[in-house]
Amino acid sequence: EIWWPIIDFRRLDQAGTLYDVANGAYRRVEAVARGVSFSAFDMVDFLRNVTRLDVLATFAYGSAAGLVLWLIGRAVLGRVAPRGALQTDTSNIAAGLVVLIFMGSIGAFTVTAGASEPVSYVRASSFMLPLTIAVAAIIWQLALASADWHWVGRLLLGSLVPLGLAAVTLVQAYESQKPTLLPVMATAVRFVDGRYSIFDGYRDQSGWPALPDATAIYPGMYDAWKSVGPGQRLWSFNVHTYCMLPGCRVESHLSSKLSARRTEILYGSAEVARKTLQEEGLNYFFIATRRDIRDPMICTPLFSPDTIRDYLGVKWSDGTDALLTWKGPGVAPLPEQWVEKYRKALKDSPHTPDCSGDGPAFSHIGRRIHDEVTKGKRWGRDIEQPK
């Protein structure tokens, strides 16, 4: 919203990234509109994850008990036993205020801007882990300084209780992370002693969450890459068909611009789209029917299930995943059985773009902006933002 008015969309259109910016803006609007409710449990869960209380809850709650001790030491002991209450010097008060202001600023930013992008913000706020530990330590220091404790109480509050809380926190964290932590540690040890190569490390990502097949080298993509050799552009219709191999140039809708002539590909005839892609050096298309398909090109005549066999054949396939290329000598026809799997995958996936009406939001918003640029508009202030 802030930068849109001064974006030079003419340059973006010439570079081929106009559709990506339009898509980013559209998804941003979606995220802001969805947000996180202040009254619902999801806000509580969001704040818990940001502050890393999902891992540090015991340690932090122990510090809350220390805060109560500090308040007792300041309020009660200061009245009934003035000699027992210690004064916190000015420099420590100033340092505490700095920390308090910093935490207040983070809190304000979290429940406003952060809440509009909850997933990304939780990832970006990893600095909160040491900060939460530091704040807990500061509170315990204040509790110790609030009174002239007997040496037994000082030993208890200054050493045994914090160490006990830390131990319980580590045990709880280990128990919650054990399913993923143990495989990662095991493979790390094997890598250090030479039994595990970099290739093995990418191929076996067991233990890492949110990674289908627990691999950064998707098996089907690996075989497809071997069939064409390094250096060829491979366009994947899926998000998770990773290929961490030398010279494996996998591109996809959410991470690559495809072409500066994307309008011709998305809205031109199948012949025009094919000619444009060939001129761009993009001749191989990977489609895994066992994975979500999210590419708006499924809405084009070239890649529609009804017409895809007219233009493309099989370079490699295991019957479910396939690397497609242009029909010609040495290229096997696309089996009808695979086309039906493709059609079913598009129907079943919750992430497949809707090809009815104006088409995927990525496409019709980008096309509207492209048309306005074609008519002479240049700057974002003259172009309506996605809604």
TIMI-440813 format. One record per residue (C-alpha): z, y, x; residue number from 1; residue in three letters; chain. Coordinates in steps of 0.25 Angstrom, whole numbers, plus 5000, padded with zeros to 4 digits. Each point is the difference from the previous one (the first is absolute). Layout:
TIMI-440813
> z:y:x:pos:code:unit
> Z:Y:X:NUM:ala:A
...
//
This chain:
TIMI-440813
> z:y:x:pos:code:unit
> 5000:5000:5000:1:glu:A
> 5003:5010:5011:2:ile:A
> 4988:4997:5009:3:trp:A
> 4989:4997:4990:4:trp:A
> 4996:5015:4998:5:pro:A
> 4996:5001:5015:6:ile:A
> 4993:4986:5002:7:ile:A
> 4986:5001:5004:8:asp:A
> 4993:4990:4991:9:phe:A
> 4986:5003:5005:10:arg:A
> 5004:4995:5014:11:arg:A
> 5008:4988:4994:12:leu:A
> 4987:4996:4992:13:asp:A
> 4991:5001:5012:14:gln:A
> 5010:4991:5008:15:ala:A
> 5001:4990:4989:16:gly:A
> 5015:5001:4998:17:thr:A
> 4999:5008:4987:18:leu:A
> 5003:4988:4991:19:tyr:A
> 5012:4996:5009:20:asp:A
> 5006:5014:4998:21:val:A
> 4998:4999:4985:22:ala:A
> 5006:4986:4999:23:asn:A
> 5012:5005:5008:24:gly:A
> 5002:5012:4991:25:ala:A
> 4998:4991:4988:26:tyr:A
> 5010:4990:5005:27:arg:A
> 5010:5011:5004:28:arg:A
> 4999:5006:4985:29:val:A
> 5003:4986:4995:30:glu:A
> 5012:4998:5009:31:ala:A
> 5006:5014:4996:32:val:A
> 4998:4997:4986:33:ala:A
> 5007:4987:5001:34:arg:A
> 5011:5004:5009:35:gly:A
> 5014:4995:5000:36:val:A
> 5009:5002:4988:37:ser:A
> 5013:5007:5003:38:phe:A
> 5007:4993:4989:39:ser:A
> 4995:4986:5002:40:ala:A
> 5004:4989:5009:41:phe:A
> 4988:5002:5009:42:asp:A
> 5005:5013:5005:43:met:A
> 5013:4993:5004:44:val:A
> 4992:4989:5007:45:asp:A
> 4991:5010:5007:46:phe:A
> 5012:5008:5005:47:leu:A
> 5007:4987:5005:48:arg:A
> 4988:4997:5007:49:asn:A
> 4998:5013:5007:50:val:A
> 5014:5001:5005:51:thr:A
> 4999:4986:5004:52:arg:A
> 5012:4996:4992:53:leu:A
> 4992:4987:4997:54:asp:A
> 5004:4996:5014:55:val:A
> 5012:5009:5003:56:leu:A
> 5007:5000:4987:57:ala:A
> 5013:4994:5005:58:thr:A
> 5001:5009:5012:59:phe:A
> 4997:5012:4992:60:ala:A
> 5010:4997:4989:61:tyr:A
> 5010:4997:5011:62:gly:A
> 4998:5014:5005:63:ser:A
> 5002:5005:4986:64:ala:A
> 5014:4994:5001:65:ala:A
> 5001:5007:5013:66:gly:A
> 4997:5013:4993:67:leu:A
> 5011:4998:4990:68:val:A
> 5010:4998:5012:69:leu:A
> 4995:5013:5006:70:trp:A
> 5002:5007:4987:71:leu:A
> 5014:4994:4998:72:ile:A
> 5003:5004:5015:73:gly:A
> 4996:5014:4997:74:arg:A
> 5006:5002:4987:75:ala:A
> 5013:4991:4999:76:val:A
> 5004:4999:5014:77:leu:A
> 4998:5015:5002:78:gly:A
> 5010:5003:4989:79:arg:A
> 5011:4989:5003:80:val:A
> 4999:4999:5015:81:ala:A
> 4993:5012:5006:82:pro:A
> 5002:4995:5014:83:arg:A
> 4993:4987:4996:84:gly:A
> 4987:5007:4996:85:ala:A
> 4990:5004:5011:86:leu:A
> 4991:5012:4999:87:gln:A
> 4985:4998:5002:88:thr:A
> 4995:5010:5010:89:asp:A
> 4989:5010:4997:90:thr:A
> 4989:4994:5008:91:ser:A
> 5002:4987:4992:92:asn:A
> 5000:5007:4987:93:ile:A
> 4987:5007:5004:94:ala:A
> 4994:4987:5004:95:ala:A
> 5004:4993:4987:96:gly:A
> 4994:5012:4992:97:leu:A
> 4987:4998:5008:98:val:A
> 5000:4985:4996:99:val:A
> 5003:5003:4986:100:leu:A
> 4989:5011:4998:101:ile:A
> 4990:4990:5007:102:phe:A
> 5004:4989:4990:103:met:A
> 5000:5010:4988:104:gly:A
> 4986:5004:5004:105:ser:A
> 4995:4986:5002:106:ile:A
> 5006:4996:4986:107:gly:A
> 4993:5012:4993:108:ala:A
> 4987:4996:5006:109:phe:A
> 5002:4986:4997:110:thr:A
> 5002:5002:4985:111:val:A
> 4989:5010:4999:112:thr:A
> 4988:4997:5009:113:ala:A
> 5004:4987:5005:114:gly:A
> 5002:4994:4986:115:ala:A
> 4986:5003:4996:116:ser:A
> 4995:4990:5011:117:glu:A
> 5012:4990:5000:118:pro:A
> 4993:4989:5008:119:val:A
> 4995:5009:5011:120:ser:A
> 5012:5008:5001:121:tyr:A
> 5009:4988:5002:122:val:A
> 4991:4996:5011:123:arg:A
> 5000:5013:5006:124:ala:A
> 5015:5002:4999:125:ser:A
> 5004:4989:5010:126:ser:A
> 5007:5011:5008:127:phe:A
> 5011:4998:4989:128:met:A
> 5005:4987:5006:129:leu:A
> 5007:5006:5013:130:pro:A
> 5003:5013:4992:131:leu:A
> 5008:4992:4990:132:thr:A
> 5007:4993:5011:133:ile:A
> 5003:5013:5007:134:ala:A
> 5006:5006:4987:135:val:A
> 5009:4988:4998:136:ala:A
> 5005:5002:5014:137:ala:A
> 5002:5015:4998:138:ile:A
> 5009:4997:4988:139:ile:A
> 5008:4990:5007:140:trp:A
> 5002:5010:5012:141:gln:A
> 5005:5010:4989:142:leu:A
> 5009:4990:4994:143:ala:A
> 5006:4997:5014:144:leu:A
> 5002:5015:5003:145:ala:A
> 5006:5003:4986:146:ser:A
> 5014:4995:5005:147:ala:A
> 5008:4996:5012:148:asp:A
> 4999:4986:4996:149:trp:A
> 5010:4989:5006:150:his:A
> 4993:4993:5011:151:trp:A
> 4999:4988:4991:152:val:A
> 4993:5008:4989:153:gly:A
> 4991:5006:5011:154:arg:A
> 4996:4986:5005:155:leu:A
> 4997:4995:4986:156:leu:A
> 4992:5012:4996:157:leu:A
> 4993:5003:5013:158:gly:A
> 4996:4986:5004:159:ser:A
> 5003:4988:4991:160:leu:A
> 4996:5006:4987:161:val:A
> 4986:5006:5005:162:pro:A
> 4997:4987:5008:163:leu:A
> 5004:4992:4988:164:gly:A
> 4991:5008:4991:165:leu:A
> 4989:4999:5010:166:ala:A
> 5001:4985:5001:167:ala:A
> 5000:4998:4985:168:val:A
> 4988:5010:4999:169:thr:A
> 4992:4992:5011:170:leu:A
> 5003:4986:4993:171:val:A
> 4996:5006:4986:172:gln:A
> 4987:5006:5006:173:ala:A
> 4997:4986:5007:174:tyr:A
> 5002:4992:4988:175:glu:A
> 4991:5010:4992:176:ser:A
> 4989:5000:5011:177:gln:A
> 5001:4985:5005:178:lys:A
> 4988:4995:4993:179:pro:A
> 4991:5010:5008:180:thr:A
> 5009:5003:5012:181:leu:A
> 5001:4985:5005:182:leu:A
> 4985:4998:5001:183:pro:A
> 4997:5013:5006:184:val:A
> 5011:4997:5011:185:met:A
> 4995:4986:5002:186:ala:A
> 4985:5005:5003:187:thr:A
> 5005:5012:5008:188:ala:A
> 5008:4990:5010:189:val:A
> 4987:4991:5000:190:arg:A
> 4992:5012:5004:191:phe:A
> 5010:5004:5011:192:val:A
> 5000:4987:5007:193:asp:A
> 4984:4999:4999:194:gly:A
> 4999:4989:4989:195:arg:A
> 4994:5011:4990:196:tyr:A
> 4988:5008:5003:197:ser:A
> 4996:5014:4994:198:ile:A
> 4990:4992:4992:199:phe:A
> 5011:4991:4995:200:asp:A
> 5008:5012:4997:201:gly:A
> 4990:5006:4991:202:tyr:A
> 4996:4987:4993:203:arg:A
> 5014:4996:4997:204:asp:A
> 5008:5012:4993:205:gln:A
> 5010:4991:4994:206:ser:A
> 5012:5008:4997:207:gly:A
> 4994:5013:4997:208:trp:A
> 5001:5004:4985:209:pro:A
> 4988:5005:4991:210:ala:A
> 4990:4993:5009:211:leu:A
> 4991:4989:4992:212:pro:A
> 4999:4987:5007:213:asp:A
> 5009:5006:5011:214:ala:A
> 4989:5003:5009:215:thr:A
> 4993:5012:5006:216:ala:A
> 4987:4991:5003:217:ile:A
> 4996:4996:4986:218:tyr:A
> 4994:4986:5002:219:pro:A
> 4987:5002:4991:220:gly:A
> 4998:5013:5008:221:met:A
> 5002:4994:5013:222:tyr:A
> 4989:4989:4997:223:asp:A
> 4991:5011:4994:224:ala:A
> 5001:5008:5013:225:trp:A
> 4997:4988:5008:226:lys:A
> 4987:4998:4992:227:ser:A
> 4994:5014:5004:228:val:A
> 5007:5003:5013:229:gly:A
> 5008:5012:5005:230:pro:A
> 4996:5015:4997:231:gly:A
> 4993:4998:4987:232:gln:A
> 5005:5009:4988:233:arg:A
> 5007:4991:4990:234:leu:A
> 5003:5006:4986:235:trp:A
> 5012:4993:4993:236:ser:A
> 5002:5001:4985:237:phe:A
> 5014:4997:5002:238:asn:A
> 5012:5007:5006:239:val:A
> 5008:4988:5007:240:his:A
> 4988:4993:5007:241:thr:A
> 5005:5005:5014:242:tyr:A
> 4993:4997:5013:243:cys:A
> 5007:5004:5012:244:met:A
> 4990:4995:5010:245:leu:A
> 4992:5007:5011:246:pro:A
> 4987:5005:4994:247:gly:A
> 5003:4996:4985:248:cys:A
> 4996:5013:4993:249:arg:A
> 5006:4998:4986:250:val:A
> 4999:5012:4991:251:glu:A
> 5005:5001:4986:252:ser:A
> 5000:5010:4988:253:his:A
> 5014:5006:5003:254:leu:A
> 4998:5002:5015:255:ser:A
> 4986:5002:5003:256:ser:A
> 4990:5011:4995:257:lys:A
> 4988:4990:4999:258:leu:A
> 4989:5010:5001:259:ser:A
> 4998:5015:4999:260:ala:A
> 4990:4996:4990:261:arg:A
> 5010:4993:4991:262:arg:A
> 4994:5007:4987:263:thr:A
> 4987:4993:5002:264:glu:A
> 5007:4986:5002:265:ile:A
> 5010:5002:4988:266:leu:A
> 4990:5006:4990:267:tyr:A
> 4986:4997:5005:268:gly:A
> 4992:4988:4996:269:ser:A
> 5002:4987:5007:270:ala:A
> 4988:5002:5009:271:glu:A
> 5005:5014:5004:272:val:A
> 5014:4995:5003:273:ala:A
> 4994:4988:5008:274:arg:A
> 4991:5009:5008:275:lys:A
> 5011:5010:5003:276:thr:A
> 5010:4989:5004:277:leu:A
> 4989:4994:5010:278:gln:A
> 4998:5014:5006:279:glu:A
> 5015:5001:5002:280:glu:A
> 5000:4987:5007:281:gly:A
> 5009:4993:4990:282:leu:A
> 4994:4987:4997:283:asn:A
> 5012:4990:4998:284:tyr:A
> 5009:5000:4988:285:phe:A
> 5013:4992:5000:286:phe:A
> 5005:4996:4986:287:ile:A
> 5013:4991:4998:288:ala:A
> 5000:4995:4986:289:thr:A
> 5015:4995:5002:290:arg:A
> 5004:5015:5003:291:arg:A
> 5001:5013:4992:292:asp:A
> 4986:5007:5000:293:ile:A
> 5002:5015:5000:294:arg:A
> 4987:5005:5004:295:asp:A
> 4992:5010:4991:296:pro:A
> 4987:4994:5005:297:met:A
> 5002:4989:4990:298:ile:A
> 4995:5010:4989:299:cys:A
> 4987:5002:5007:300:thr:A
> 4987:4992:4996:301:pro:A
> 5000:4995:5014:302:leu:A
> 5013:4992:5000:303:phe:A
> 5002:4998:4985:304:ser:A
> 5003:4985:4997:305:pro:A
> 4987:5001:4990:306:asp:A
> 4991:5004:5011:307:thr:A
> 5006:4997:5014:308:ile:A
> 4992:4987:5002:309:arg:A
> 4987:5008:4999:310:asp:A
> 5003:5008:5013:311:tyr:A
> 5010:4992:5008:312:leu:A
> 5001:4986:5006:313:gly:A
> 5011:4993:5008:314:val:A
> 5002:5001:5015:315:lys:A
> 5013:4992:5000:316:trp:A
> 5009:4994:4989:317:ser:A
> 5011:4990:4998:318:asp:A
> 4996:5000:4985:319:gly:A
> 5011:5010:4996:320:thr:A
> 4999:5011:5011:321:asp:A
> 4986:5005:5004:322:ala:A
> 4993:5009:5010:323:leu:A
> 4987:5005:4993:324:leu:A
> 4988:5006:5006:325:thr:A
> 4986:5004:4995:326:trp:A
> 4991:4989:4994:327:lys:A
> 4990:4995:5010:328:gly:A
> 4996:4989:5010:329:pro:A
> 5011:4992:5005:330:gly:A
> 5010:5005:4989:331:val:A
> 5005:4990:4989:332:ala:A
> 4999:5004:4986:333:pro:A
> 5013:5005:4993:334:leu:A
> 5005:4988:4992:335:pro:A
> 5002:5002:4985:336:glu:A
> 5014:4993:5001:337:gln:A
> 5004:5011:5010:338:trp:A
> 4995:5011:4991:339:val:A
> 5009:4995:4989:340:glu:A
> 5012:5000:5009:341:lys:A
> 4996:5014:5004:342:tyr:A
> 4999:5004:4985:343:arg:A
> 5013:4993:4997:344:lys:A
> 5007:5007:5012:345:ala:A
> 4996:5014:4995:346:leu:A
> 5005:4996:4986:347:lys:A
> 5013:4995:5004:348:asp:A
> 5004:5010:5011:349:ser:A
> 5009:5012:4995:350:pro:A
> 4994:5009:5011:351:his:A
> 4986:4998:4997:352:thr:A
> 4993:5013:4996:353:pro:A
> 4996:5002:4986:354:asp:A
> 4985:5002:5000:355:cys:A
> 4999:5005:4985:356:ser:A
> 4998:5014:4997:357:gly:A
> 4999:5009:5012:358:asp:A
> 5004:4989:5009:359:gly:A
> 5012:4999:5010:360:pro:A
> 5008:5013:5002:361:ala:A
> 4996:5000:5014:362:phe:A
> 4986:5001:4996:363:ser:A
> 4999:5009:4989:364:his:A
> 5009:5010:5005:365:ile:A
> 4993:5000:5014:366:gly:A
> 4987:5001:4992:367:arg:A
> 5004:5012:4992:368:arg:A
> 5005:5007:5013:369:ile:A
> 4987:4996:5007:370:his:A
> 4992:5006:4989:371:asp:A
> 5007:5013:5000:372:glu:A
> 4998:5001:5015:373:val:A
> 4985:4997:4998:374:thr:A
> 5000:5011:4990:375:lys:A
> 5005:5010:5011:376:gly:A
> 5015:4999:4999:377:lys:A
> 5007:4999:5014:378:arg:A
> 5015:5003:4999:379:trp:A
> 5011:4992:4993:380:gly:A
> 5004:5013:4992:381:arg:A
> 4986:4999:4993:382:asp:A
> 5002:4985:4997:383:ile:A
> 5009:4994:4989:384:glu:A
> 5010:4991:5006:385:gln:A
> 5001:4985:4995:386:pro:A
> 5010:4998:4988:387:lys:A
//
